[in-house]
Amino acid sequence: MAERHEAYRMYNCKNEELPVICDFLLYSVRRDAVDFAGYSPEFNALLYRGFRRKSPPRRNW
């Protein structure tokens, strides 16, 4: 029988809440893209696409 290991979580919310939080974060960053780009050139379209690919899958509520 295989051992079960708990993954280290760097967040304080339920797993079910992650898609909603990720969507809100992405929406906010895209909405304020000019301000974020002024803060750091790392905030660009490539970063947004990568974040979208790595964020949890969405469900049709």
Sequence and secondary structure as in RCSB ss.txt:
>XXXX:A:sequence
MAERHEAYRMYNCKNEELPVICDFLLYSVRRDAVDFAGYSPEFNALLYRGFRRKSPPRRNW
>XXXX:A:secstr
         SS S GGGHHHHHHHHHHHHHHTHHHHHHH TT SHHHHHHHHHHS      
